[in-house]
């Protein structure tokens, strides 16, 4: 399990290293800031969808490996989200905060994206064991805002699309499936696909 | 004065030779008949000395034969407008027929067949017809024009185009008095253009653009067949594209197969998708924002992580002196 977790850590770090290397090598095109911005953002969305797929996968396969990387992938999602925001502030805005107010008025999707990132921040700071104990039942409730964050992220992306919805539709489709799998009836059915060992022996009698 | 001109630059003999050798070899490898003839036509000497580092393109006869007589730097940009490197201008494109990423066009446009190519001229003209590029260019001399290109997405480049004024070509077709607008159409070939096969695409293919007659006849409006002293790379709209420097880039339609002179304002690609965001005129205007972003400034490319290279956007992209009179009395907030 330890090996598996480390593997996930390295795999999640690789995109960052790859893009950083591309920029350093001058292979990121004439607008490297925009290149990083788009890639970090898309990576954050993919990681968010992957994180949300872990619970259904665990129910389906009963493999504990999916559970042990959930927090890690959630934190990676947040990290790439932060990189995405940082790229915007540094490379697009050029730290010119006088332009920020104007941008926020004209680009509502920035507000939506920022709200989503704030939600992920709340989840990141309460992802430790201490918070889980402290918050008790409220922890689970709090962490359901990840679903709202997903909706906001998809809206954020939707507003940026100009010519072709293919990519967005793909992510939205996966997002909708992951949400459907959380409807109690479906979620319970998912758990019955591969029954617990105990039950298997029961039926064999 | 409308068009600034500059003297031709002198070039060294060695460059001419190396170019002709290069092309002789190209033609030999391509197995083109009349090898001797082809080799005897050196590339525009000026271009050879100025665009040394530019990746060589194809060299169709219609282009090669005109390059020698080309008028270099017939129009230049401002002193602060540094030429965008060819590699950037040809690797960072919006050509949605090939995908939505900036690098999709250069990765995928190689699949587009540009030879043979015909352009249909029809509608309100006395002399309609279907022409190949050679016939389209006719006797007109190629001119190099260095224009600023302002994308509606708030980035910009400076590009040396090669082409002929659109007005010269339209005049030859003899527009009738009913011709009020010009409609342009891009190639429709889904088997070579993956964007046209997309099920979730928003553009109603084929891509269409349009100009008012006086805009089309304006001396700055160029029908381009080359850039950086070579033919247009496919991703930049080979073999023939429009360049209207005072309008947002999407008005400068690529890979044209049809030019129609029409009575009514034609429906064009972007306003059809969203009339609130894109207008028919789409003149560069720092005071009229795109609903989703400001148009007051632009990122001049290439930029870097350390500088966004942000500059103020100019009214009519800096061509106001030449074109503002076209829009006299028009409310440019309404007709954006």
Interface residues (C-beta under 8 A of the other chain):
Chain A: X23 X29 X30 X31 X32 X33 X36 X90 X91 X92 X93 X94 X96 X102 X103 X106 X107 X108 X109 X159 X160 X161 X162 X163 X164 X165 X166 X167 X168 X169
Chain B: X84 X85 X88 X91 X92 X96 X99 X100 X102 X103 X155 X157 X195 X198 X199 X200 X201 X202 X203 X273 X289 X290 X291 X292 X293 X294 X299 X301 X302 X303 X304 X305 X307 X308 X310
